[in-house]
Amino acid sequence: MLIIDNQKFFQIISKFKIKSYSQTEGWLSFCDFEEKGNIIFLVDEILNPQIACYGHVKKALGFKMLLMEGPCIKSEDYKYALIKGFYDEITKLDFDMVEINSSIKYKPEYEIGIRRAGYLRPVGFFSIQLSNWINLQENLHYNSNWKRNIKKSEDYNLSFEVQSKPTKEKVKEVVDFYNSFTKEKGISHQLYFTSTYNMLQSNDFSLGIVYDSKSSMTSCIIFHYNDQHAGLLYAAKNNQAKDSGATFFMYNQLLELLKTRGLKTFDMEKLQPSTHSTDGVFLFKDGIKGEHIVYNGEWCWYKKSIYRLMMYFVKKYLMKKSER
């Protein structure tokens, strides 16, 4: 296990097959932690690297914690010994707690390896681990609701464009649009101009916008992508989008565009079927025929067993997180 600088890290993982958006330079810019010195970049070895990950170092209440997403893995055909060895070495670093939320596709070898390194599932889950991956190498298949709304959008003279490295003015417009949307929906999440702008200046993220007949923004999407895989990050719409089918139009246009660019899959991100309001979002995202997949998800290692239960109460009652 080696701690390296960010330039060497991104050079190494550029040749890896398995990478999540949370391990990109763009996401690092969005998180805005690097300048504060709270990021460490880890790799198993330099001469023949097989696995790497960067993590956020947190200090609170006298504890030192490492928060990780990923990892990045050189080959899709990895074995559990690789996972075990990597996470074994992390437990030898100077941390009281290691928390992982891996958004790469579940594989039994990953679970075997991380369990054999002494990690467990947390007491409670606070993230969504189910998604719908759309195969972009096949024809897109929509359910009747999607077909109806895509057809309806044809009557509204909508237009769609993708912008890579958009201007500051355009990013500000999108941030304001998104924050108005979340405020109206009662969602606490907000975007901030500087971090969003920095992220969208990278090669890892891009922006899609739907305009109505008066050239006004009616829906937008920020998505991540690499040479084979892309996925939803944030999306928003206004009230007019429901009448015009703009959101359905947006996804249809984006997926067709990504198909022409040779991408293989698109991740609709975070399906949460339920008996309450989130079920509507699930039905929307599940309206495109794809493969239901599960991420590797949440894992944790604690120097003392009492920390395991303590962290559950911190997340649920102090941080006010919702169990998923």
N, C-alpha and C positions, 0 to 999 in steps of 0.2 A: 504494500500500500504506500503510495506516494502522494504528497500534497504538492500540486504544481500551480503555475500561474494560469490566468484565464486564457491568454493567447495560445499556450501550449495545449490547454484542454480542448478548445474549440478546433484546433488543428487536428487533434487526435480523433475526436468524435465525427469529424467530417467524413470519415471513411467507414463509419459504423452503420449497420443496417437498421438497428432498433434505436429510435430516438423519439422522445415526446417533446411537445412544444415547450414544456416547462424546463427543458434543458438547453434551450436555444439562447443565442445572444440577444435576440429581440425580447424574450421574456425576462432576461436578466435586466435589460434596460427598463422594462415596465415595472419590475419590482423595486428598482431604484435603491438596492442595498449595497451595491459594490463599492461606491465611494465611501461608505461608512466602515468598510473593512469587515463586514459581517458575512462574507461568503468564503467558503473553502472549496477548492477544486481537487477531486480525488480520482486517482487512476490506479489500477492494479499493478502495472509496470510500464516502463517507457519503451523498451526494445520491442516487445510484442504485446501491446495493450489489447485487452479483450473486454474490459468493462470499466466504466467511468461514471462519475456523477458529481454534480455540485450541490452543496447544501447551505442552508442559512443557519448561522450560529446565533442563538438567542440566550440572553442572560436575564433571569428574573427570580426574585425571592431567594437569591443565593444559589440558584441552580444554573447549570450550563447545559443547554439543549442543542441538538443538531436536528434540523428539519430538512427532510430530503424528499425529492420527487425523482422519477426516473426509475432505474438507471438507464444509461446508454450502453448498448451491447453490440459488439462487432458482428456477431453472426446470429441469424434467426434460429439456428440449430444449436443453441447453447445447452449445457448440461447443468444439473443442480450443483455440482462441485464448484463451478465458477461462482455461482451466487453465494454459496456457503463461505467460500474463501474470502470474498469481498466484504461481506457483512461481518464475518468473524473479525477482520482487521479493524473495522470501524468501532467495534466494542472495546478495542484496546486504546482508542484515542481518549482524550481527557474530557469525556462528557458524562453527565449524570443520566441523561435521557437521550434516546434516539427515536425520532418519530418519522415514519415513512408513509407517503401516500403516492403509490406508483400508478400512473395513468397509462402504462403500457399494457397490452393485451394479456389476459391471464394465461399462464402456462403452468402445469403441475410442477415442472422442474424448478420454477421460481419458488413456489410454496415449499417444496421439499428442502431446497437449499437454505431459505431464510429461516425456516423452523429449526433446521439442524444447526444454524448459527446462534440459536437461543432467542429468537424473536417470536412474539405472540401477536395474535389479533388483539386490538384494544378492547377494553371493557364495553365501550359503546362506539358505534360508527357515526361519524359526523360528515361523511361525504357520500356521494352517489357513485356507485361502481358499475352500473348497468348502462349500456349504450346500444346504439343502432349504427352499424357500419354499412354504408352504401357501396356496392360494387360498381365502380365507374367503368369497368371493362364490359359491362352488359348494358342492355337497354334499361332505362329507368322505368320502374313500375310504381304507379301511384294508386291509392285507394280512391273510391268514388268522390269523397270530399275534396281531395286534392285535385282530381280531374275537373270537378265542377268549378273550383276557384281559379284554376289556371285558365280554363275556358272563359270565365267571367272577366279576367284581367285583360283579355283581348279587346274589350269594349272601352277601355279607359286610356288608351294611348300612353301606356307606361314605357319608360326606358330604363335600361340597366347599364351600369358601367362599373368596372373594377379599377381602383386606383392603387398603384404601388408607390410608396413614398409620397403620400399626399402633402399638400401645402399646409402651413400652420392654420390658415383661414379655414380650410376644409376640415381639418381635425377638430378645431374649435367648434365648428358647426355640428359635427357628429357627436362630440362630447356633450354639448348642450342638448341635442336631440335625445341622446341616450338617457341623460339624467332626468329630463322631463318625463320620459317614458317610465323609468323606474319609480319616480316620485308619484306619478299617477296610479301606478299599480301597487303602491305601498311596499316596494322592495327597497331595502336599505342600501343596496350596493350602488356606488357611484364611480364614474370614471373621472380622472384628473388629467388636465390638458398635457402637462409636461411629460408624465410617464407614458401616456397614450401616444403622444407625438413621437417620443423616442422609440417606442416599440414599432410604430408604423414606418419608421425610417430604416428598419432592418430588412433583411431579405427573407425573414421568417413569417411575416404577417402582412396581410393586405386588407383592403377595404372595398366592400361592394355597396353600391347605393342605387335605390330605385327612385326615379323622379316621376312626378305626375305630369299631366299635359301642360301645366303651368310652370314646369321646371322647378317645382318645390320637392324637397326630400319627403318621401312618404314611408320609407323603410330603409334600414341599413344593416350591414353585417360586418363584423371584424372576424376574419378567419385566419387560421395558421395553415402552413403548408410546407412540404418539402418535395423532393423529386418524385415521390410515389403516393404520399398520404396527405390529406388535408382534413380540417375539421372546424366546426363552429367554436368561436370563443365568446363573442357577445353579439346580440342582435336586438333591434328595437324597431318599433313602428308607431305611427300616429293613428288617430281615430279613423281617418279616411282610408287607411290601408285595409280595414275590415270590409268596407264596402267594395273596394276595387280588387281585392284578392292580391294586393301588392306583395305580401310576404311569400305567398305560394309562387308567384311570378318570380320573385327574387331567387328563391332556392332553385327553381327549375332552370333559370338562366345561368346561375353560378355552377350548378352541377354539369350542365351541358358544356360550359366553357372549360371546366377542369378536365372533362373527358377529352376534349380536343387537345389539351396540353399534355395528355398522356398520364395523368394521375390515376392510381388504381383504386383508392378507397377514400371515402369521406365519412368522418365521424360526426354524427348528429349530437353527441355529447349529453351525458347525464339524463337518462330516462328515469323518471320517478313515478311509476304507476301507483295509484293510491285511491282512497275513497274521498279525497277532498280536491281542492282547486288544482293541485299539481297534475291531476290525472288528465286535465285538458291539454297541458303541455306535452304529456306523454303521448296522447292520441295524435297530436299534431306531428311530433317527431317520428312517430311510428307509422305515419301515413305513407311513407316511402318504403317499399319492400327492401329489406336489407338483412344483415346477419346480426342477431342479438349477441352481444359480447359482454364479457365482464372484465374489468381491469384487475390488475394484481392487488390494488387497493391499499388499505391501511395495515401497517405493522408497527410494532413498538418493541423497544428494548430499554429496560431500566436497571440501573446499578443496584437499586434496592426494590424489593417486591412491593413495598408500601407505596412507592411512587406510581405504580400502575393504577390503583384505585384513586389515588389523589388526583391524578391528571384527568380522570373522568369527571370528577366534581368541579375541577377548575374549568374544563371546557363547557360543561353543561350549565353550571350555576354562576360562575364568574364571567366567562366569556359569552354566555347566553347562546351557545350554539345549539342547533336543532339536531336531534338524532335522526338518522336516515334509515 
